[in-house]
Amino acid sequence: MKGLIKHSFSLAGHRTSVALEEEFWVVLLQMAQVRGQSLAALVAETDGARGPDRPLASSLRILALKHALVTR
């Protein structure tokens, strides 16, 4: 497994960066493609749905994990 890969996004008018392992980015990109949306849109949707006590990176990892478990 490689190190973290950082992607930058504009969320609610603010720039933010998220660092995840490559394997999570691969699954998130696949999810976005299946849904017909951009990675940025998927991240923004996840950001809007997460609770205030859950970091965005954690929310994205959980989303990717759930998707991987359902589609295997």
Backbone torsions as a table, in degrees:
resi	resn	phi	psi	omega
1	MET	NA	136.9	-179.8
2	LYS	-85.9	178.8	177.8
3	GLY	-73.6	-170.4	-179.0
4	LEU	-76.8	145.2	175.8
5	ILE	-115.4	129.4	-176.0
6	LYS	-102.0	133.5	173.4
7	HIS	-123.0	142.2	178.5
8	SER	-106.2	142.6	-178.2
9	PHE	-139.1	159.2	171.6
10	SER	-105.7	113.5	-177.6
11	LEU	-121.3	121.6	-180.0
12	ALA	53.3	38.6	176.8
13	GLY	82.1	4.0	-179.5
14	HIS	-121.4	140.0	176.0
15	ARG	-79.8	136.9	176.1
16	THR	-145.1	155.4	177.3
17	SER	-118.5	144.3	178.0
18	VAL	-126.8	129.6	178.7
19	ALA	-111.3	120.0	178.2
20	LEU	-135.5	162.9	174.4
21	GLU	-67.8	150.4	-177.9
22	GLU	-53.5	-39.6	-177.7
23	GLU	-59.9	-36.8	177.7
24	PHE	-70.1	-41.1	178.3
25	TRP	-61.6	-38.0	179.1
26	VAL	-60.5	-47.7	-179.7
27	VAL	-65.7	-42.2	-179.9
28	LEU	-64.3	-39.2	176.0
29	LEU	-63.9	-40.8	176.9
30	GLN	-62.3	-43.4	178.9
31	MET	-59.3	-46.8	-178.9
32	ALA	-61.1	-42.6	179.5
33	GLN	-62.7	-44.8	179.9
34	VAL	-61.8	-37.3	-179.3
35	ARG	-82.0	-7.3	-178.7
36	GLY	71.1	34.4	-179.9
37	GLN	-131.3	166.7	177.2
38	SER	-79.5	162.9	175.1
39	LEU	-61.2	-40.1	179.2
40	ALA	-60.5	-39.5	178.8
41	ALA	-66.9	-40.4	177.7
42	LEU	-63.0	-43.2	179.2
43	VAL	-65.2	-42.8	179.1
44	ALA	-62.9	-41.1	177.9
45	GLU	-61.8	-44.3	179.3
46	THR	-65.2	-40.7	178.6
47	ASP	-61.1	-42.1	-179.2
48	GLY	-69.8	-24.7	-176.4
49	ALA	-94.7	-12.7	-174.9
50	ARG	-79.3	156.3	177.2
51	GLY	-77.2	160.9	-177.0
52	PRO	-66.1	-20.3	-178.1
53	ASP	-96.9	2.6	-179.7
54	ARG	-110.8	121.3	177.5
55	PRO	-61.9	151.1	-179.3
56	LEU	-60.3	-42.7	179.9
57	ALA	-59.0	-42.4	178.6
58	SER	-64.5	-42.3	178.9
59	SER	-61.4	-40.5	179.1
60	LEU	-68.6	-38.7	177.3
61	ARG	-63.1	-43.6	179.6
62	ILE	-64.8	-42.4	177.6
63	LEU	-59.0	-46.8	179.6
64	ALA	-63.9	-41.7	179.8
65	LEU	-63.9	-45.6	178.3
66	LYS	-60.7	-41.9	179.0
67	HIS	-63.3	-44.3	-179.1
68	ALA	-64.4	-37.0	-179.8
69	LEU	-70.1	-35.4	-178.7
70	VAL	-74.0	-35.6	-173.7
71	THR	-94.5	3.8	-179.6
72	ARG	-85.0	NA	NA
